[in-house]
Amino acid sequence: MFGHTNPVDIFFQIIVLLFAICVHESAHAWMANRLGDPTAKMLGRVSLNPLVHIDPFGTIIMPLILIVLGFPPFGWAKPTPVDTRNFKNLVKDDILTSVAGPVSNFITAFLAVIALAILWHGSGMAIGSQTRSADIATPLAKLFYDAMYINVILAVFNLIPLPPLDGSHVIRHFLSYNALRVYDRMGYAGLVVIMFILPMLGISIIGAIIAPFLAFYEILLALFLGGR
């Protein structure tokens, strides 16, 4: 699926990642506004325009390097500003705002599955018996296939309960003040370890976490394609 240096493949993956990140950040901003904090909305962050979300290194350079090196594309946007003082229920509203991003990516991945099924049934194109090594027949199907994978990867990664990822906002509300200080301090180090140190030792914790979710969407796709 990934690891291709074909310029068309790289272009598609960058476009899909940009869109996935925009959906993710827009969902944070939309949910925060819905729950009483208009900060991000006033800054124009409830938008799919990548220009309002792009972090030059995290959104462009890092994903491009990873794709060229043969790794799944990964990146980040400018953090969506949230003023939790505007929330009526701090814990519930902060958690809902945080998980809105990953949920939006799961939904986008599901819509990509639906789109692939419509294309397959409508055109009769061959996607192959094994979804992951599929021979995508059209550029549009290739785009949706990438969208399924990249959105799942982005969603699951952000749910890892380590700062500054979205999953940490769920954990932090249940920690004491002293535990929270340790969590914030050690969390960033833990993220560096699982992202860079362990992969250098041949241990891919992130890959192991993401794999079941990717498998679920592959099975879902196979079902929509009639079990083929």
Secondary structure as UniProt FT lines:
FT   HELIX           7..34
FT   TURN            35..36
FT   HELIX           39..42
FT   TURN            43..44
FT   HELIX           50..52
FT   HELIX           56..61
FT   HELIX           62..69
FT   HELIX           84..86
FT   HELIX           90..123
FT   HELIX           131..133
FT   HELIX           139..158
FT   TURN            163..164
FT   TURN            166..167
FT   HELIX           168..171
FT   HELIX           172..174
FT   HELIX           177..192
FT   HELIX           193..197
FT   HELIX           198..200
FT   TURN            201..202
FT   HELIX           205..224
FT   TURN            225..226
//
